[in-house]
Amino acid sequence: MKPPPPLNYIRSFECAARHLSFTEAANELGYTQAAISNHVRALEQYLGRQLFLRYPRSLELTEIGEAFLPTLRQGLSQIDFATESVLAAVRNKTVVISCPTSLAENWLARCIASFSKQNPEIEVLLHGTIWEERAEQVADFIITIRRYDNRPEGALQLWKDRLVLLCAPHFLEGPDGFKVPQHVLEANWISVHGRQEQWQRMAAALRIDAAANDKRLSTNSTNIALELAANGAGCVVTTLSLARTYMERGLLVEPFETQVASPWNYYLSEGQTSKGAVVKRVREWILSEAQTFMPAVLPTSQIDPIVDF
């Protein structure tokens, strides 16, 4: 097995692909234009595939180049995050948090923003993830979403989440709008990979047959699912913690007052490193904000008593 290509070849290709210019990539990375060109050509020789179509005054990615780029960028992002986290570890007032991107955008960003206003001397490095990643090993705190039967050992549950059914407001309007749960069967069902059980649980709570709907959209991101629903692509079932921002802004509404206990919840774990008092302050702030974020009790008419995890 031949060794992997040098990292500078990878960075040169990614930068050139971003700018579609060897010259601009050279300016950003501090190389000469010829060096960038040589790096990319050497990488092409290593792969045995052409990554760029070269024209007299421009570049264009080949299909192979387009396919190679997303995974490569994810790898570089992990390298950069790990490097920054190690550097942050030597700064005694820097706290590194790894958190699912959906929760980071819909709740944790506000939580940390308010913390930073009151604690400007503490630096927080917030790393959003789509799936659990090795980079979490260098974080001071790791927030993960897990099913109740796979919760992390020693982790603290942030709140008891609930599943909600949401759609754009216009789905409720006019004579053809949602009037009874069966009308949901006529719309696209938007699901998130690995979370299809959310729809099954909501369908059971609404007393409708999930198998009767054959209109489906899916994505690997809850935020994308919420955006699809907000743009009228269909209905989505997700956790209330992620949906609240969209509901507060009036982008999504609940067509029926039915919520279901969620088998998936967010858990806070401490990393392998510790900075004593600084980490403790951030931890206490997050847990305090979590307690006030999710209402503890809803009217009983709104909660379906199928299961309470």
FENTASUL-V982429 format. One record per pair of residues at least 6 apart in sequence whose ideal C-beta (glycine too) atoms are under 8 Angstrom apart, sorted by the first residue. I is the first residue (numbers start at 1). J is the second residue. If there is no record, write none. Layout:
# FENTASUL-V982429
I;J
I;J
This chain:
# FENTASUL-V982429
5;42
5;43
5;46
7;79
8;39
9;39
9;40
9;42
9;43
9;46
10;43
10;72
10;75
10;76
11;29
11;76
12;25
12;29
12;31
12;35
12;36
12;39
12;40
12;43
13;39
13;40
13;43
13;51
13;65
13;72
14;69
14;72
14;73
14;76
15;24
15;25
15;28
15;29
15;36
16;22
16;25
16;36
16;40
16;52
16;59
17;51
17;52
17;61
17;65
17;69
18;25
19;25
19;28
20;58
20;59
20;60
20;61
21;58
21;59
22;33
22;36
22;37
22;40
22;59
23;33
25;31
25;36
26;32
26;33
26;35
26;36
29;36
31;39
40;51
40;52
43;51
44;50
44;51
44;52
47;64
47;68
49;62
49;64
50;62
50;64
50;65
51;61
51;62
51;64
51;65
51;68
52;59
52;60
52;61
52;62
52;65
53;59
53;60
53;61
53;62
61;69
78;133
78;134
78;135
81;127
81;135
82;135
82;138
84;125
85;96
85;125
85;127
85;135
85;138
85;139
86;138
88;94
88;96
88;123
88;125
89;96
89;138
89;273
91;123
92;275
92;278
93;121
93;122
93;123
93;275
93;278
94;122
94;123
94;124
94;125
94;275
95;122
95;123
95;124
95;125
95;140
95;141
95;275
95;278
95;279
95;282
96;124
96;125
96;127
96;138
96;139
96;140
96;141
96;271
97;108
97;112
97;124
97;125
97;126
97;127
97;139
97;140
97;141
97;142
97;143
97;282
98;127
98;129
98;133
98;135
98;136
98;139
98;141
98;142
98;143
99;108
99;126
99;127
99;128
99;129
99;142
99;143
100;128
100;129
100;130
100;143
100;144
100;145
100;266
101;128
101;129
101;130
101;221
101;223
102;221
102;222
102;223
102;242
103;143
103;145
103;241
103;242
103;266
104;126
104;128
105;128
105;223
106;223
106;241
106;242
106;244
106;245
107;241
107;242
107;244
107;245
107;293
108;126
108;143
108;286
109;126
111;285
111;286
111;289
111;293
112;124
112;126
114;289
115;122
115;124
115;282
115;285
116;122
116;124
119;281
122;278
122;281
122;282
124;282
127;135
127;139
129;135
129;136
130;220
130;221
132;144
136;142
136;271
137;271
137;272
138;271
138;272
138;273
139;271
140;270
140;271
140;273
140;274
140;275
140;279
140;282
141;268
141;269
141;270
141;271
141;279
141;282
141;283
141;286
142;152
142;268
142;269
142;270
142;271
143;158
143;266
143;267
143;268
143;269
144;152
144;155
144;266
144;267
144;269
145;264
145;265
145;266
145;267
146;152
146;264
146;265
146;267
147;263
147;264
148;263
148;264
148;265
148;309
149;263
151;157
151;265
151;267
152;267
152;269
154;269
155;267
155;268
155;269
156;267
156;268
156;269
156;287
157;265
157;266
157;267
158;265
158;266
158;267
158;268
158;286
158;287
158;290
158;293
158;294
159;241
159;265
159;266
159;290
159;291
159;293
159;294
160;261
160;262
160;265
160;294
160;309
161;239
161;240
161;241
161;262
161;264
161;265
161;266
161;294
162;239
162;240
162;259
162;260
162;261
162;262
162;298
162;303
163;198
163;201
163;202
163;237
163;238
163;239
163;240
163;259
163;260
163;261
163;262
164;237
164;238
164;239
164;240
164;243
164;247
164;254
164;259
165;184
165;202
165;206
165;235
165;236
165;237
165;254
165;255
165;256
165;258
166;226
166;229
166;235
166;236
166;237
166;238
166;243
166;246
166;247
166;252
166;253
166;254
167;178
167;187
167;229
167;234
167;235
167;236
167;252
167;253
167;255
168;229
168;230
168;231
168;232
168;251
168;252
168;253
169;250
169;252
169;253
170;177
170;232
171;177
171;178
171;187
171;232
171;235
171;255
172;178
172;253
172;255
177;183
178;184
178;255
178;256
181;206
181;207
181;208
181;256
181;258
182;208
183;255
184;206
184;208
184;213
184;235
184;255
185;208
185;209
185;212
185;213
186;215
187;215
187;234
187;235
188;215
188;216
188;217
188;233
188;234
188;235
189;199
189;213
189;215
189;216
189;217
189;234
189;235
189;236
189;237
190;216
190;217
190;218
190;219
190;225
190;228
190;229
190;233
190;234
190;235
190;236
191;198
191;199
191;216
191;217
191;218
191;219
191;225
191;236
191;237
192;198
192;218
192;219
192;220
192;221
192;222
192;225
192;238
193;218
193;219
193;220
195;222
195;238
195;264
197;263
198;237
198;238
198;262
198;264
199;210
199;237
200;210
201;237
201;260
201;263
201;306
201;307
202;237
202;258
202;260
203;209
203;210
204;210
204;306
205;258
205;260
205;304
205;306
206;256
206;258
215;234
217;228
217;233
217;234
219;225
219;228
222;238
222;239
222;242
223;242
225;236
225;238
226;236
226;238
226;242
226;243
226;246
226;252
228;234
228;236
229;235
229;236
229;246
229;252
230;246
230;251
230;252
235;255
236;252
239;262
239;264
240;259
240;262
240;294
241;266
241;293
241;294
243;252
246;252
247;253
247;254
257;301
257;302
258;302
258;304
259;298
259;302
259;303
259;304
260;303
260;304
260;306
260;307
261;303
261;304
261;306
261;307
261;308
261;309
262;309
263;307
263;309
265;309
268;283
268;286
268;287
268;290
270;279
270;283
